Amino acid sequence: MTNRSRYALIGLSALGLAASCAALYVHYRLLTEPGYSSFCDVNETVSCQQVFQSAYGSVAGVPVAAGGAIWSALVLMLSAWGMRTPRSDESSRAAGYVFLLSTLGLAAVFYFAYASFFVLRQACPLCLTMYVSVIGIFLVSASAAGPLRALQSGVVKDLGALRGSPTAALLAVVWLVASAGLVLAFPKEQAVSAQAAAPAVPAVPVETLAPEQLTELHAWLDRQPTVAEAMPQGNVKVLLLKFNDYQCPSCRQAYILYKDIIAKYEAAYPGVFVYENRDFPLESECGAGGIHAAACEAAVAVRLAKEKNLDKQLEATLFDRQSMSMTREDVKAALREVTKISDSEFDSRYPKMLEAVKQDVALGQKVGVNGTPTFFINGIRLGGFRPAAFDAVIAYELKKAGIPSS
C-alpha cells in the first residue's frame, strides 16, 4: 500500500461523496419543488430528473443517492484514517475492506447503468460521476489490497482497535448516526403522494412566507418580462397556464402540491381567476420529442374526457397510475373506466384530437417551453416554487389586477 494509492482512494471517494450529495440535493428539490430544473438536465437524453424520479431512482423509498453517499463516506474514512500508515498491515487490511466494498459497488453500478442506458435511455451526469468513482476505487483498491485471507483473522483485531481509539470510534458513530438520519429523514415520495388521496378540500399551504420574503417575491414578479400569448383576455384578470405531460413525474408532483391551491382560487374568483392546462407531451409524435411513450395518448384521452366533464377525474387517475412504462392500452383502459368511452371511439378520434394537442405544443415552443411542468401567470414564466410561494404569487397577481381579497 503506497501513499499514491491512498491519495487516489481519498480523491475518488471524495468525488463519489460530492456527486452523491449533489444528487441528493437535486432529488430533494425535485420532490419538494415542482417545475425545478437542475443543472444536469441538459436535454431529452441527458437528464438527472428522469433517472431520479424513475422506479430506479429509489429503493424502498430511499434514494439510491443516499446509498452512494453512505458508501462513499465509509470508503473515505477507511482511506483517510484506516490507511494513515500506508505500509502497515492495518493499512493493507483497510485496502482489502475497500476492495470488498468496491466489488459490491461495482455490481450496483452495472445494474443501475444498465437501467439508465438501456431501460430509461437516459444519461445522468451525476450518476456517471459516481460510476467513475466506484470503478476507479475498485481498480486502485484491487492493486493496493493485501491477501484477502488476512482479513478474516484481522477483523477481530481491527474491531478491538476501533474500540480502543476515541477518534476512530467517534468517526464510526458519526457515520452510523448520519447514515441512519439520512435514510429516515429524507422525504419519501409516498408521503407526498398520499396527499393526492386525501379529500379534495381546497386548503392553504401549511407553510407561510415572512413579510420580507413576500416583499422579495413581489419585487421579483414586478421585474419579470411577460409573454403576450400567455396573457389573460376579456373578463379574466389572472390566467394561470400549466404546460403539462401526464407521464412526467414533476408534473404529477406539481398536480399533487398545487391542486388544492388552484381549486381555492377557482372557487373564490370564478371567471376572474382561470387555470388552463396546456398539453406538452414529451413524445416525438406530438412534436416536442422525448421518451414518454404514451404521453400523447394521455393528452388526447383527457381532452375526450373533458367533453363529458370528467377531465379532472381522468387526470387524477392518470397521475395516480403514472409510470415510465405506461402504454397506449393503459391510457385507453383508464379512459374506459372513468368515462365509458370505448377503445374504438378513442382510436377513431385520436388523429383529429392529436392535432389539437400539437397546437398546444406549438404554442409552448413559441413561448420558450423546454420542459414540463412549465407555468405562466399573466404572461410571467414561473420556476419551481414551494406551495406557499405559489399561493402568494396568485394572490399578488389578483391584487395587482385590483381584485379585493375574499
HELIX and SHEET records of a PDB file:
HELIX    1   1 ASN A    3  THR A   32  1                                  30    
HELIX    2   2 CYS A   48  PHE A   52  1                                   5    
HELIX    3   3 VAL A   64  MET A   77  1                                  14    
HELIX    4   4 LEU A   78  GLY A   82  3                                   5    
HELIX    5   5 ASP A   89  TYR A  114  1                                  26    
HELIX    6   6 ALA A  115  VAL A  119  3                                   5    
HELIX    7   7 PRO A  125  ALA A  144  1                                  20    
HELIX    8   8 ARG A  149  GLY A  164  1                                  16    
HELIX    9   9 PRO A  166  ALA A  185  1                                  20    
HELIX   10  10 GLU A  189  SER A  193  1                                   5    
HELIX   11  11 ALA A  194  ALA A  197  5                                   4    
HELIX   12  12 PRO A  211  ARG A  223  1                                  13    
HELIX   13  13 ALA A  228  ALA A  230  5                                   3    
HELIX   14  14 PRO A  249  ALA A  268  1                                  20    
HELIX   15  15 SER A  284  CYS A  286  5                                   3    
HELIX   16  16 ALA A  295  LYS A  306  1                                  12    
HELIX   17  17 ASP A  311  ASP A  320  1                                  10    
HELIX   18  18 ARG A  328  THR A  339  1                                  12    
HELIX   19  19 ASP A  343  LYS A  366  1                                  24    
HELIX   20  20 PRO A  387  LYS A  400  1                                  14    
SHEET    1   A 2 SER A  58  VAL A  59  0                                        
SHEET    2   A 2 VAL A  62  PRO A  63 -1                                        
SHEET    1   B 4 PHE A 273  ASP A 279  0                                        
SHEET    2   B 4 VAL A 238  ASN A 244  1                                        
SHEET    3   B 4 THR A 374  ILE A 377 -1                                        
SHEET    4   B 4 ILE A 380  LEU A 382 -1                                        
END                                                                             
